[in-house]
Amino acid sequence: MFEQLHNFLSTTPFTDYRIILLLVGVGAIVGFINTIAGMATAISYGLFMMMGLPINVANGTTRVGVLLQFITTSVIFKKKGYLDMKTGWKVGIPVGCGAIFGALLAAVLHVKVIEIVMAILLPIMSILLFIDRKKVAAKRQEAQGITESRLSDFWIFLIFTAIGVYGGFTHSGVGLLIIFGSYFFLGLDMIRSNAVKQFAVTVYTPLALTIFIIYGQVHWGIALIYAAGNIIGGIAGSYASIKGGEKFIKIFVTVIIITMCTLLIIKQIRS
């Protein structure tokens, strides 16, 4: 069954209405999950690779939808009063600086190296999905002054620059890093940390995307169709109040990540 699906996706033109519907549909799901949780970009990688794109091109192609989605969600969070622009730039600037280096690294490394690195990094990063942010918030409130950041602006800049390097290399998981970084080091609550994530991604993605464009690692046809779904899902995710469904989403995304990474490892063994 998997082989048949792979053959269908890799041999059917992206202009076929079935592929268009699939791209928009999956794009909406990924956009929704990335807005309320994270890591769903790994689903994009898996789909694009099954469609025949090398992982470096899949990596670059996802950035178009990411940019358009997070521009949209940033505006929504701003209108809802959760996004402070000063804090957004405080995070966005160092993340953007780091992203340039991370994207350059992803653009020039051999495809096999990227596949191996992704196969190792993504399952590790998926652990962040299962950290209970409500419990973390409750413990922090109990500890009041102890949990307040004592780091200087210099160290905070370096931390978010390092996060940006990761985000430039792969978008999958960077949102969770930004959320937890904003929460622990800037003292924001989870909602405002998520709002900062939306804006920081909006800041760094054009920089990373430019690198991938220069290296010819964006499939524009697939990217624009997929982006339409990302925007739809991002809007829905911004307004959605997720309760019991969040656990299912985390498990679903983790299964996708493990499956994709297993296939990458098998591919390396066979080659």
C-alpha positions in Angstrom: 0.0 0.0 0.0 2.8 2.4 0.9 4.6 1.6 -2.3 1.5 2.3 -4.3 1.0 5.6 -2.6 4.6 6.6 -3.2 4.3 5.7 -6.9 1.1 7.7 -7.2 2.5 10.8 -5.5 5.8 10.7 -7.4 4.4 10.1 -10.9 1.3 12.3 -10.8 1.8 16.0 -11.8 1.2 18.5 -9.0 -1.3 20.2 -11.2 -3.6 17.1 -11.1 -6.7 18.1 -9.1 -6.2 15.1 -6.7 -2.7 16.3 -5.8 -4.0 19.9 -5.5 -6.7 18.8 -3.0 -4.1 16.7 -1.1 -1.7 19.6 -0.9 -4.3 22.0 0.3 -5.8 19.5 2.7 -2.5 18.4 4.3 -1.3 22.0 4.3 -4.3 23.1 6.3 -3.7 20.3 8.8 -0.1 21.2 9.2 -0.9 24.9 9.5 -3.5 24.2 12.2 -1.1 22.0 14.2 1.8 24.3 13.9 -0.2 27.2 15.2 -1.5 25.4 18.3 1.4 23.0 19.0 4.3 22.5 16.6 6.5 19.9 14.8 3.9 19.4 12.0 6.3 20.6 9.3 7.8 17.1 9.5 4.6 16.0 7.8 5.4 18.5 5.0 8.8 17.0 4.6 7.4 13.5 4.4 4.7 14.4 1.8 7.1 16.3 -0.4 9.7 13.6 -0.4 7.1 11.1 -1.4 6.3 13.4 -4.3 9.9 13.0 -5.4 11.5 16.1 -4.0 15.0 15.8 -2.4 14.9 16.7 1.3 16.8 19.9 0.7 14.2 21.1 -1.8 11.4 19.8 0.5 13.0 21.9 3.3 13.1 25.1 1.1 9.6 24.5 -0.4 7.9 24.4 3.1 9.2 27.9 3.9 6.8 29.6 1.4 3.7 28.3 3.2 5.3 28.9 6.6 5.9 32.5 5.8 2.4 33.2 4.5 0.8 31.3 7.3 2.8 33.1 10.1 2.3 36.5 8.6 -1.5 35.8 8.8 -1.4 34.4 12.4 0.9 37.2 13.6 -1.7 39.7 12.5 -4.5 37.8 14.3 -2.5 37.5 17.6 -1.7 41.2 17.3 -5.4 42.1 16.8 -6.3 39.9 19.8 -3.8 41.9 21.9 -1.4 39.1 22.7 1.6 40.2 20.6 3.9 42.9 22.0 5.9 44.1 19.0 8.9 45.2 21.1 9.3 41.7 22.6 8.6 40.2 19.2 11.6 42.1 17.7 13.7 41.2 20.7 13.2 37.6 19.8 12.9 37.9 16.1 16.2 39.7 15.4 18.5 37.1 17.0 16.4 34.3 15.6 16.8 35.9 12.2 20.5 36.2 12.5 20.9 32.6 13.4 18.5 31.4 10.7 20.8 32.8 8.0 23.6 30.5 9.1 21.3 27.5 9.6 19.7 27.9 6.2 23.1 28.2 4.5 24.2 25.0 6.3 21.1 23.2 5.1 21.5 24.5 1.5 25.1 23.5 1.0 25.2 20.2 2.9 25.0 17.0 0.9 21.4 15.6 0.7 22.5 12.4 2.5 24.0 14.3 5.4 20.7 16.3 5.8 18.7 13.1 5.8 20.8 11.6 8.5 20.7 14.8 10.6 16.9 15.1 10.2 16.4 11.5 11.1 18.3 12.1 14.4 17.1 15.6 15.3 13.3 15.4 14.6 12.5 12.5 17.0 14.5 14.2 19.7 12.7 17.5 19.1 9.3 15.7 19.2 9.8 15.2 23.0 9.0 18.9 23.4 5.4 18.2 22.2 4.8 16.2 25.4 5.9 18.8 27.9 2.7 19.9 29.7 2.9 23.6 29.3 0.0 24.2 31.8 1.9 22.3 34.5 5.1 24.1 33.7 3.1 27.4 34.0 1.6 26.3 37.3 5.0 25.4 38.8 6.5 28.7 37.7 3.7 30.6 39.3 4.3 28.8 42.6 8.0 29.7 42.5 7.4 33.4 41.5 10.7 35.2 41.9 12.9 32.0 41.6 11.9 31.4 38.1 12.4 34.9 36.9 15.1 35.2 34.3 18.5 36.4 35.7 20.1 36.2 32.3 21.5 39.3 30.7 20.3 40.5 27.3 23.5 39.3 25.8 22.9 35.7 26.8 19.3 35.9 25.8 20.4 37.1 22.4 22.8 34.2 22.1 20.1 31.7 23.1 17.6 32.9 20.5 20.4 33.1 17.9 21.1 29.4 18.5 17.4 28.7 18.2 17.5 30.6 14.9 20.3 28.4 13.6 18.1 25.4 14.2 15.1 27.1 12.6 17.1 28.0 9.5 18.3 24.4 9.2 14.8 22.9 9.7 11.6 24.6 10.6 10.2 21.6 12.4 10.3 22.1 16.1 11.6 25.7 16.1 8.3 27.1 17.2 8.3 25.0 20.4 11.9 26.2 21.2 10.8 29.9 20.7 7.8 29.3 23.0 9.8 27.8 25.8 12.6 30.3 25.3 10.1 33.2 25.6 8.4 31.7 28.6 11.5 30.8 30.6 13.9 33.7 29.7 11.5 36.6 29.0 8.9 35.8 31.6 5.9 35.7 29.2 2.9 33.5 29.7 2.2 30.7 27.2 -0.3 32.6 25.1 2.0 35.6 24.6 5.0 33.2 24.1 3.0 31.6 21.3 2.2 35.1 19.9 6.0 35.9 19.9 6.6 32.6 18.1 4.3 33.6 15.3 6.1 36.9 14.8 9.6 35.6 15.2 9.0 33.0 12.5 7.6 35.8 10.3 10.9 37.7 10.8 13.4 34.8 10.2 11.6 32.9 7.4 12.1 35.4 4.6 15.9 35.3 5.4 16.0 31.5 5.3 13.7 31.4 2.3 16.0 33.8 0.4 18.9 31.4 0.9 16.9 28.4 -0.4 15.8 30.5 -3.4 19.4 31.4 -4.2 20.4 27.8 -4.2 17.4 26.8 -6.3 15.8 24.7 -3.6 12.2 25.8 -3.8 9.5 24.1 -6.0 7.2 27.1 -6.5 4.3 25.2 -7.9 3.9 22.9 -5.0 4.9 25.6 -2.5 2.1 28.1 -3.5 -0.6 25.4 -3.6 0.5 24.1 -0.2 0.7 27.6 1.2 -3.0 28.1 0.6 -3.7 25.2 2.9 -1.2 26.5 5.5 -3.0 29.9 5.6 -6.4 28.2 6.1 -5.1 26.0 8.8 -3.2 28.8 10.5 -6.4 31.0 10.7 -8.4 28.1 12.1 -5.6 27.3 14.6 -5.4 30.9 15.8 -9.0 31.0 16.8 -9.4 27.4 18.0 -9.6 26.5 21.6 -7.9 23.1 21.9 -8.6 20.9 24.9 -9.0 17.2 24.6 -7.8 17.1 21.0 -4.3 18.3 21.7 -3.1 15.0 23.0 -4.2 13.2 19.8 -2.4 15.8 17.6 0.8 15.3 19.6 0.7 11.6 19.2 -0.3 11.8 15.5 2.6 14.2 14.7 5.1 12.0 16.6 4.0 8.9 14.7 4.5 10.8 11.4 8.0 11.9 12.5 9.1 8.4 13.6 7.8 7.0 10.3 9.5 9.6 8.2 12.8 9.2 10.1 12.7 5.4 9.9 12.3 5.7 6.1 15.2 8.1 5.9 17.4 5.6 7.9 16.3 2.7 5.7 17.1 4.7 2.6 20.6 5.4 3.9 21.2 1.7 4.8 20.1 0.6 1.3 22.2 3.2 -0.5 
